[in-house]
Amino acid sequence: MSRLGPVLTLAAGAVLAAGLGVASITATPVANRTPAASDTGASGEPTAGKTDDTTDTGAETPAPEKSTEPATPSPSRTAKGPVKADYAGRVDRNGGLIAISVRGDKAIGYFCDGRTEAWFKGDAAEGKIGLEGFGGAAAGAGLGGGKATGWLKVGGKRWTFTAPTVRKPSGLYRATAQVRGAKIRAGWIVLKRPQGGFTQVGAAFEGDEQIDVPQLDGDRPTDPVTAGDTTLHPKDVDGFIEEMR
């Protein structure tokens, strides 16, 4: 990656919901940034068995084979759109990841590319979401066909993305802790790769100072991790989304 220009920090005092950084945009110094993608673990993907139609010939019809492939995640839906769904994918021409979670009529999102991060929150209705972050950051997407397809604007730049529906352990994670009067916060996106293993990106801060972000265990991303000399306990989106509304 090429070196960045002056470091951009737009955290200001606009951290919402008890300092969670819902609306933060922070440019990460090159010297301390997390690689945009890191691999953790590896696992193969099971293959579905096929079931053929059988014509009734009077003989006993054999039972169809059972699929060994995990069911594709299906968002809970109403006529107006999903009421519970999680999406994650790569941002086009950026290389970073975006994760979006919908719970009822509310949605939150997180973008990180190893240099810049942004937290968003907003509304979900009629199969669409609108998200806002600090400093003019924003995102929008249409939800349908098992994916969120939309756009993202951070730091004056705009990209598009397609984020398929995902299931745990893929998705959005966050951890916070209070140490010596300073708040430590970290965010991660974990995305399972089709060929096995995980892609992961994130950022961590102690107060306004960036620190090295620990890597999560891809298979067990809520296991404790250490940032400096502090133990963090990552939560999945259902563990912190209410604090961000």
N, C-alpha and C positions, 0 to 999 in steps of 0.2 A: 504494500500500500504506500502511496506517496504521503509525504508529511503534510499535515494540515497547517493552515494559517493560524492566526491568533485564536486562542481557546475561547469558545463561546459558552457562557454560563448564564442561563436564563431562569434559574431556580427561583430567584428573588424571594419575596415573602408570600408568594401565592400558593404555597403548598396547602392543599385542601385536606379535609378529613383528618384532623389531628396529625398533621405532618406527614401524610402518606405520599406526598409528591404526585398526586393525581394529575396535575397539570404542569409537569416539569419537562423542560427540554434542556439537555446538557450536552455540550460537545466534549468528548473525551480526549485528553492529551494523548498524542501518539505514543509517548514513552510508556504510558500506563494502561493503554487500552487493551480490552479483551479481544482476542482474535474473533473475527466475524463468525466463524464456524469452527467448532471443535467436535471431535468424535469421542463418544464414550460408549464402550461396550459394543457388542455385535450380536445379532440374532437373525435367524432365517425367517422367512414369511411362509406360513402354511398355505397349501393349495387346495382350492375347493374341489370336491368330487362332483361329477356330472350325473344327472338323473335323466333317463330316457323314458319317453311315453311308452306304455305297454298296451297292446290291443288285447281285449278279452277273448281268449281262445278256449275258455273253459278250464284251463289249467290255473293252478294257484299263481297269483301274481307276486313276483318277488318284491320285497320291500326296497324302496329306493335307497341309494347310498346316502349316508349322512355327511354333510359338508364338514370339513375340519378347519375351514377358514373362519376367523372371527367375523361376526356380522359387521357390516359397514355401519359406522355411527349414524344414527338417524335422529335428528333434532326433534324434540317434543314440539308439536305444532298446534296452532289454532288456524282458523280461516284467515287470520290477519298476519300470520308469520310464525316463526319459531318462538317458543317461550323459554327454551333452554337449549343452547347450542354453543359449541366452542370451535373456533376456526384458527388455523395457523398456517403460514406459508411465507415464501420469499417475496421480497419487494423487487419488482422489475427494475433492471439497470442500476441496482443499488447493492444487492448482495446481502442486505440485512433481512431480518425476520419481523413479521408483524403477527400478533395474536389478538383475537377479539373474542369476547365472551358475552353472550346475550342471556339475560335472566329476566323473563317477563318483558316489560316495556323499557327496561334499562339495559345499557351496554357499556362495557369498558374495553379499553385497548391499550396495547403497549407495543412500541416500535423500538428496535435497537439494531445498530449495524456495527457495533464495536467502537464507534466513534461518537455517535449521537444517540440519545435515548429520548423518548417522549411518552408520557402517560396521557390517556384520554378518558373522558367519560361522556355519555350522551344518551340518546333515546333510540328505541327500536320500535318501529310501527310499520304495518303494511308491507312487511318484507324488506324494509330498508332501515339503515342505521345512519345516524349523524353524530359525529364525535368531535369534541373540542378539547384542545390542550392549551398550555400557556404560550404566550408570545405569538399568537396567530396560528399555532399548529392546529390542524384539523384533518379529519378523514371522513369518508362516506363510502357506503357500499350497498349493493343490492344482495339479498340473501335468497338463494334458490339453487336447485340442482346439486345440493350437497356442498356448496361453497359460497364464500363471500367474495364478490368481485367489485373492486372499487379503486379509490385514489387516496393518496396520502400527501399532506403538505407539512413540512417541517423545516424550520430555518430558512424560509424563502425558496426552498426547492420542492418540486412536486414529482411524485412517482405514481405508478399504478401497481396493483397487486391482485393476485388470485389466491385465496386462502381456503383450502378444502376443510371440510369438517374433520375434526380430530377427536380422538379419545385419549384418556390418560394412559400412559404418562406424558404424552404430548400435551402442550398447552402452556399456560401462563402461571408463573410462580413468583412469590414475593416474600421477603423476610425483613423484619425490623428489630432493632434492639437499642437500648439506651446504655451508653457507656461513658462514664466520667463527664456527664452533663451533655454529651454529644449524641445525636441520634444517628445510628447506622441503618441504612436502608439498601436493599439490593433487589433487583428484578431480573428475571430470566425468562426466556422462551425456549422450550424444549420441543424438538420436532423429530419424530422417528423417520428414518430414511427407509425407502422401499427395499433396499438391498441389505438392510440390517444396521444396527447401531443408531446413534442419535446425532443430530446437529443441535448445537446449543449456542446461544449468545446472551449476554447480559452485562450489567454494570452495577457497581456498588459505590456508596458514598458514606463518609463519616462527616456529618455536618455538611459543609459545602465542598469538602475536599474529597476528590476521588481516590479510592483505594482499589487494590486488586480484587476482582470479583472471584470468589471460589467457584469451582465447577461442581455442578450437581451430579449425583449418580443418575444416569439416564433411566435405569429401570426402577429406581427408588428415589425420585427427586425430592421427596419431603424428608429424607434423612438429614440429620444435622450436618452443617458444614462450618468451617472456621474462616473468619475474615480477620486477619491480623491475629490478635489474641482473644477474639470474641467468638463465641459459638452462636451461630444463627440457626433458626428453625424455620425453613421454608414452608410456606403454605400454598396449596393450590388455590385456584381462583375462588372456589366456594368458601375458602377459609378467610378471605379478606374482602370480597366484593361488597359486602354490606357496609364496610367502613369507608368505601370510596363513593358511595352514592350521595 
